[in-house]
Amino acid sequence: MKLHEYQAKEIFRKYGIPVPEGCVASSPDEAAAAADELQGPPWVVKAQVHAGGRGKGGGIKVVRSVEEVRNAAAAILERPLVTKQTGPEGKKVFQVFVEEGVEIERELYLAVTIDRAMGKPVVIFSQSGGMDIEEVAAGSPELVWKQFVDIRSGWMPYQARTLVYGMDPLPGPKALKELMNLMERVYAMFIGIDCSLAEINPLVITKSGDVLAVDAKINIDDNSLVRRKEMQALDDPREKDPLDAKAQKYNLNYIRLNGNIGAMVNGAGLAMATMDLIKMAGAEPANFLDVGGGASEEMITRGFEIILEDEKVEAILINIFGGILRCDVLARGVVSAARKSAIRVPLIVRLEGTNVEEGRRILQESGLKFLVAGDMGEAAALVTKQVKKK
């Protein structure tokens, strides 16, 4: 679960991580009123969306009068923000964050995440922070430093010293101490609220020698939300794709993609193989949908309805290996959904496993028009055929 910058900074404050003062606003007038309450000029007006690259996309503006704050907020709120992470359609901005300006001396980068290969938290630090950190990581990986953390002993002071004393030139003693303290607090927050990512870019040293988190990004591990009700309350449903939100409501493992072939599969491994199959056929998957082994007829029905709501879908591939989820249950769910929603696209079905003959009989007697694939190879051929028709 992703948090907005203003939400992340409230959590930062609770953990003693220094941030500039700011106020969230949902209209140009509210933004201007917020600026009146903050020290400035200058002020910074920031779009609050769950996407990176806001600066390059025009979602962050530095202004020097209250009227400019109002105009900047109006410009950001009136049209979708387009960045590398939003796609060409962009994301609607519902709120802006108005923050006091900071006199920046140096821009750094700091993050804590999980390194899955090592099976450990990792603290990542660079003295080359800012908007181009991705280019730095790709072109000059030697400028991005890492310290892996033993979860049993936690973050150790020597690790902070290893990172900050690699800087060239070294900042002053005050900034060095503040940087090391901040690293300890960010790691404590990362563990304390079950983050999957905590990122500060840029982390700045001001001209007065203070260390501030000018930006803040927090992702919470979804698996921890069952015991973190206070974090659930921070979720912003407006930031989610409507179909993703609907799938979450029905406890479906669904992720909407940008392709043209809808897929319904049981099992994450089979789902990934099916997506590869679709790409090999020359098409692109429109979604990841794993209905799981314990899916009920209602969940199958809901999943099928969600696929049909995606206007980009040109064909649907159902690829089920019946184990815990029996093929007859899947078939009844598909028929139920099809009777509620007109199927406007070709339907390709590959069933194998428990009660497969019963499942095929239910589909054959349903009156639905569908193509039956005997195996994965034939399913790929049928997908290819449907793509070539377009």
ZICOR-V956862 format. One line per field, one symbol per residue. psi: psi as a letter, one per 20 degrees, with the letter a starting at -180 (. if undefined). burial: b if it has 9 or more other C-alpha atoms within 8 Angstrom, else e. A space follows every 50 residues. Layout:
# ZICOR-V956862
psi = ???
burial = ???
This chain:
# ZICOR-V956862
psi = pqqrghghhhgghhjkopqqqrqqqjrhghgghghhiqparrrppppnqm qrkhghjjjppprjqhhhgghggghhhiqqpprhihrhhappphqqopqq qpopgqprppqpapohhhkqqpppqqjlrahkhghghghmhiioqqoqpo hghapqhhhghgghjiqoqprrhghgghghgggghgghgghhjlqipppo oqpqprijjqpqnhrpppppohiihhjmhhhhiipohhiqphhggghhhj kqnpppajaioqppqophghgghhhggghhijappirpooirhkprhghg ggghggghioiipiqpooopoodgoqhhggghggggghhhppojqqpppo qqbpkhhgghggghjhjqorppphahghggghggghghh.
burial = eebbbbbbbeebbebebbbbebbbbbbbebbbebbeebebbbbbbbbbbe eebbbebbbbbbbbbbebbbbbbbebbeebbbbeebeeebbbbebbbbbb beebeebbbbbbbbbeeeebbbbbbbbbbbbebeebbeebeebbbbbebb eeeebeeebbbebbeebeebeeeebbebbbebbbbbbbbbeeebbbbbbb bbbbbbeebbbbbbbbbbbbbeebbeebeeeeeebeeeeeeebbbbbbee ebbbebebbbbbbbbbbbebbbebbebbbebebbbbbbbbbbbebebebb bbbbbbbbeeeebbbbbbbbbbeebbbbbbbbbbbbbbeeeeeeebbbbb bbbbbbebbbebbeeeebeebebeebebbbbbbbebbeee
